[in-house]
Amino acid sequence: MRIGVSALAMRGSAEDLDSGVARYCAALVDAWIVDAGGHELVVWTAPDFELPQRWRGCPTVRFERAAGAWARYKTLWEWFSAAAAARSRGCEVWFSTAHAVPLRPVVPTVLSIQDLFTFTHPELYTRKHRLVIGLALARAIRSADGLVAISEHTRGQLAERFGVARERVAVTPLGLGHRVEPVAASEVPASALAALGVGGERFLLTVSTVEPRKNLPRLCEAFARLAAEPRWADLRLVVAGSPGWKTAASYRRPRELGIEDRVDFLGYVPDAELAALYARCEAFVLPSIVEGFGLPLLEAMAFGAPVACSGGGALPEVGGDVPVYFDPLDVGDMTRALAELLGAGAARAERAARGRARAARFTWADAAARTLAAVVAAGSAAAPRPGERGPMRQAR
């Protein structure tokens, strides 16, 4: 089957993607380059995307740049241009990795859904997010021929919020970081940390976009309680991640708490440098109010970092019995979990070993194969659309 893939979230360089959806797209493509399951894929990217050398010359995966008046806007391009793109390249099914599908599709469509938080937690988003993403996603969920969710949590939300039958949704858990290779803490000198803007050698690490759902103000409050204890007098909090939206409260909270000299906001950190942070942190914490999956948790476990995280959303699906969990809305409970993790002593090594073993279960090869199977199944089962037996079917 010839499959069209909308991946306009991939912009700039494949080695420097700073959004979760863009990384998702790149990881799937990396896996499909190795094994496309006997299918042909045509992948559309943003006009400015630099195709990496490792993707060139693959006979079963080829690439197109989005073109036309809507090419800079992935939602609008998906609505108004994707159907023509699919027709022009003889695609038999269309897979969208974002939150929209063509308004007038000419082939069956399959939608990947990362989360439904603009519906379940609208207060955490801007008005633009709620209007644009909410409108596009709600319409796409109702009109797509097939749905792919990255977690059981998201599948459950689809059933609860939109009445989607669970059997209509394929669950495709994500894989371990496709470009970050673990390094040993001994291989990361203090100078490398300083070069990234880390103010000391003992630190808690969190990796996230700076936006309300990531719950950074409460994390700062929990850290402030820890920082007041003499045994953690040299401990720092390091936040690695780009600014997102509604950032003021997150950046302001350390100053309000009097700990601004012990909190390092690093901004976006490239994958190679991120490896050093995972390796050297005293512990990794993911305080999100809710997550659709939680890739940083998976990466932290792969590096053997002791991990604490909220029980929000899909995080227990990823972490299993490895993390110390806490209620993300309860600063006292968060403080308790961090203190328990930091004071675990010899148990930290055992917990780290379990984390590595659990992380190894999640692979992008498996995620890509499951995704292809879901797309092909939905495409094969969908009722023929007008014109489908014409040039598109003959193109093969």
LINSUL-V539112 format. One line per field, one symbol per residue. phi: phi as a letter, one per 20 degrees, with the letter a starting at -180 (. if undefined). psi: psi as a letter, one per 40 degrees, with the letter a starting at -180 (. if undefined). A space follows every 10 residues. Layout:
phi = ???
psi = ???
//
This chain:
phi = .edececfff cmdfebedcf fffgfffffg ffgfbemndd cddecfgefe ffgfeenffd ccccegcofd fecffffffd dfffffffdm fdbcddedcb cgfcfdcgdc deceacffee cffecfffgf ffffffffff ffdffbccde bfgfffffff edmffgfede ecgfdfhece egcegfedfg fffffeoeea edbecccafe bgffmfgfff fffgffffeg fdfdecdddd rffdclegff fefgffemcf eccdeemfdg gfffgffgfe ffadccegfb ceboggffff ffenffccbf eemegffeel eefeebffed fffffgffff ffefmfffff ffffffffff fecfffffff ffffffffff effgegnfee gfffff
psi = ihhhhhfedh ibieefheid dddddddddd ddddhefeih hhhhiidehh hideeiehee hiiihhiade dehdddddde ddddddddef ieihhhebfi iidgieiiih hhhdifdddd gdeeiidddd dddddddddd ddeidiihie iddddddddd defhhdeehh hgiiiiheeh hiiideehid dddddeehei ehiihihiih iddefddddd dddddddehd efdeiihhhh iiibifeddd ddddddefed eehhheahhi ddddddddde idihhgeidi idcfdddddd ddeehhiiii ehbedddddb edihiiheeh dddddddddd ddeebddddd ddddddddde dhiddddddd dddddddddd diiiihedeb ddded.
//
